């Protein structure tokens, strides 16, 4: 995937967000505190795709997250896409539900 394959303005948004966040780590004045509530599957559903597609198509998932970051002018969290890969190293099983997840029980 190249920047040219993404919607116009995506690369500029990411560069602007990274430059601002970098200032926080070098004791420079920054324009805003980077907060990103748009994680993981929302990007798929925002593009009309089921949550399952986020996990089944990593390249599309990354493109969707970059596009949502562009739309909301936030720093993308693409590093979290598959952060649970070590689950299986410890005997767990990663499953993608085939239907909507039930609400949590209190």
matplotlib code that plots the C-alpha trace (Angstrom):
import matplotlib.pyplot as plt

x = [0.0, 1.3, 0.2, -1.1, -3.6, -5.2, -7.6, -6.0, -4.7, -4.0, -0.3, -0.4, -2.7, -0.4, 2.7, 1.1, -0.1, 3.4, 5.2, 2.9, 3.2, 7.0, 7.2, 5.8, 8.8, 11.4, 10.1, 8.8, 5.6, 2.9, -0.5, -2.7, -2.6, -3.0, -6.0, -7.4, -10.7, -10.9, -9.4, -9.5, -12.9, -14.6, -12.6, -14.1, -17.6, -17.2, -16.4, -19.4, -17.6, -18.3, -15.9, -14.7, -13.2, -10.8, -9.1, -9.5, -7.9, -4.9, -4.0, -7.6, -7.8, -4.7, -6.1, -9.4, -7.7, -5.6, -8.7, -10.6, -7.6, -7.8, -11.5, -11.3, -7.8, -6.3, -3.2, -4.0, -3.5, -2.5, 0.0, -2.8, -4.3, -2.9, -1.4, -3.0, -0.9, 1.0, -2.3, -1.8, 1.8, 0.3, -2.3, -5.2, -7.3, -8.2, -11.8, -13.8, -17.5, -19.8, -22.6, -22.9, -21.2, -23.6, -23.5, -21.4, -23.1, -22.8]
y = [0.0, 3.5, 6.9, 7.5, 4.6, 6.4, 9.3, 12.7, 14.3, 11.1, 11.4, 15.1, 14.4, 11.6, 13.8, 16.7, 14.5, 12.8, 16.2, 17.5, 14.4, 14.4, 17.9, 16.5, 14.2, 16.8, 19.4, 21.7, 23.6, 21.5, 22.6, 19.9, 16.7, 13.8, 11.7, 9.1, 7.4, 5.7, 2.3, -1.0, -2.1, 1.2, 2.0, -1.1, -0.3, 3.4, 2.1, -0.1, -3.3, -5.8, -6.0, -9.4, -7.8, -5.8, -9.0, -10.9, -8.2, -6.5, -4.2, -2.9, -2.5, -0.3, 1.7, 2.1, 3.3, 5.8, 7.1, 7.5, 9.3, 11.6, 12.2, 13.0, 14.6, 12.3, 10.2, 6.7, 3.7, 1.2, -0.4, -2.0, -3.9, -7.3, -6.7, -9.9, -12.2, -13.5, -14.8, -18.2, -18.3, -18.7, -21.3, -18.9, -19.0, -16.0, -16.3, -13.9, -14.0, -14.7, -12.6, -9.5, -9.8, -10.0, -7.0, -7.4, -8.8, -7.0]
z = [0.0, -0.8, 0.3, -3.2, -2.7, 0.3, 0.3, -0.4, 2.8, 4.7, 4.7, 5.6, 8.6, 9.9, 9.5, 11.3, 14.1, 14.5, 14.5, 17.2, 19.3, 18.9, 20.4, 23.7, 23.9, 23.2, 25.7, 22.9, 22.8, 21.2, 19.8, 21.3, 23.4, 21.0, 22.0, 19.7, 20.6, 17.2, 17.6, 15.9, 14.5, 14.3, 11.2, 9.4, 10.4, 9.5, 6.0, 5.8, 6.5, 9.3, 12.2, 11.1, 8.0, 10.2, 11.3, 8.0, 5.9, 7.5, 4.6, 4.3, 8.1, 8.0, 5.1, 6.9, 10.1, 8.2, 6.5, 9.7, 11.2, 8.2, 8.6, 12.3, 12.1, 14.7, 15.0, 13.8, 16.2, 13.6, 15.9, 17.9, 14.9, 15.8, 19.2, 20.6, 18.4, 21.4, 22.9, 21.1, 22.4, 25.9, 25.0, 24.2, 21.1, 19.1, 17.7, 15.6, 16.5, 13.7, 15.1, 17.3, 20.7, 23.6, 26.0, 29.2, 32.2, 35.5]

ax = plt.figure().add_subplot(projection="3d")
ax.plot(x, y, z, "-o")
ax.set_aspect("equal")
plt.show()
